[in-house]
């Protein structure tokens, strides 16, 4: 068994089963708790499907895990509903990924 020095601290790897990295925004600060504007489900973590190390930044898209609403991070990393003009520059791959994920979330709602 190793000895801990006086200044050694153990960095937590998770909070309530969620890895610490998923609780952080692009700036390294903890994401604020933000409720989905549609169903009011509270979220405080994020995972990028294509890059596990990526952290959310203002303007990034996400989906509500409860209702599947397409959301966007604001400048303060809270969430708002995506508007049509937000989607003007979205590439085909991103659009397809969001649509497929949204469909899966919404299908799960009716299975559970």
C-alpha positions as CSV (number, residue, x, y, z in Angstrom):
1,X,0.0,0.0,0.0
2,X,1.4,3.4,-1.1
3,X,1.9,6.3,1.3
4,X,0.2,9.6,0.5
5,X,2.3,12.7,1.0
6,X,0.9,15.7,2.8
7,X,0.1,17.6,-0.4
8,X,-1.1,14.7,-2.5
9,X,-4.8,14.8,-3.4
10,X,-6.8,12.2,-5.2
11,X,-8.5,13.6,-8.3
12,X,-12.0,12.3,-8.6
13,X,-12.7,10.3,-11.7
14,X,-16.4,10.6,-11.6
15,X,-19.4,12.2,-9.9
16,X,-22.4,10.0,-9.4
17,X,-21.1,7.7,-12.1
18,X,-20.5,10.4,-14.7
19,X,-16.9,10.9,-15.7
20,X,-15.6,14.3,-14.6
21,X,-14.6,15.1,-18.2
22,X,-18.2,14.9,-19.3
23,X,-19.1,17.6,-16.7
24,X,-16.7,20.2,-18.2
25,X,-17.2,22.8,-21.0
26,X,-14.6,23.9,-23.6
27,X,-13.1,26.3,-21.0
28,X,-12.5,23.5,-18.4
29,X,-15.2,24.9,-16.1
30,X,-18.1,22.8,-15.0
31,X,-21.2,22.9,-17.2
32,X,-24.1,24.7,-15.7
33,X,-27.3,22.7,-15.0
34,X,-29.6,23.5,-17.8
35,X,-33.2,22.4,-18.4
36,X,-34.5,21.4,-21.8
37,X,-36.9,24.2,-22.8
38,X,-39.4,21.6,-24.1
39,X,-39.7,18.9,-21.4
40,X,-37.6,20.6,-18.5
41,X,-35.3,17.6,-18.2
42,X,-32.2,18.9,-16.4
43,X,-28.8,18.2,-17.9
44,X,-25.3,19.0,-16.7
45,X,-23.0,16.8,-18.8
46,X,-22.1,16.2,-22.4
47,X,-20.5,13.5,-24.6
48,X,-19.5,13.9,-28.2
49,X,-20.3,10.8,-30.2
50,X,-17.5,11.3,-32.8
51,X,-14.7,12.6,-30.4
52,X,-14.8,11.5,-26.8
53,X,-12.4,14.3,-25.8
54,X,-14.4,17.1,-27.3
55,X,-16.1,19.5,-24.9
56,X,-19.2,21.7,-25.7
57,X,-18.7,25.2,-26.9
58,X,-21.2,28.0,-27.6
59,X,-23.0,27.2,-30.8
60,X,-22.6,23.4,-30.6
61,X,-25.6,21.2,-31.0
62,X,-26.9,18.6,-28.6
63,X,-30.1,16.6,-28.0
64,X,-32.3,16.3,-24.9
65,X,-31.9,12.7,-23.7
66,X,-35.5,12.6,-22.5
67,X,-37.5,14.1,-25.4
68,X,-35.0,14.3,-28.2
69,X,-35.4,18.1,-28.8
70,X,-32.6,19.5,-30.8
71,X,-30.7,22.1,-28.7
72,X,-27.8,24.5,-29.0
73,X,-25.3,25.7,-26.4
74,X,-25.5,29.5,-25.7
75,X,-22.6,31.7,-24.8
76,X,-23.0,30.7,-21.2
77,X,-23.3,27.0,-22.1
78,X,-26.9,26.8,-21.1
79,X,-29.3,25.2,-23.6
80,X,-31.8,26.7,-26.0
81,X,-34.0,25.2,-28.8
82,X,-32.3,25.2,-32.2
83,X,-34.0,27.5,-34.7
84,X,-34.1,26.9,-38.5
85,X,-31.5,29.6,-39.2
86,X,-29.1,27.8,-36.8
87,X,-29.1,24.8,-39.2
88,X,-28.3,26.7,-42.4
89,X,-24.6,25.8,-42.4
90,X,-24.8,22.3,-41.0
91,X,-23.0,19.7,-43.1
92,X,-24.8,16.5,-44.2
93,X,-22.8,14.2,-41.9
94,X,-23.7,16.3,-38.8
95,X,-27.4,16.6,-39.9
96,X,-27.7,12.9,-40.4
97,X,-26.1,12.1,-37.1
98,X,-28.4,14.5,-35.2
99,X,-31.5,13.1,-37.0
100,X,-30.5,9.5,-36.4
101,X,-29.8,10.2,-32.7
102,X,-33.0,12.1,-32.3
103,X,-35.0,9.2,-33.8
104,X,-33.4,6.7,-31.4
105,X,-34.1,8.8,-28.4
106,X,-37.7,9.3,-29.4
107,X,-38.2,5.6,-30.1
108,X,-36.9,4.7,-26.6
109,X,-39.5,7.0,-25.0
110,X,-42.2,4.7,-26.3
111,X,-40.4,1.5,-25.4
112,X,-39.7,2.2,-21.7
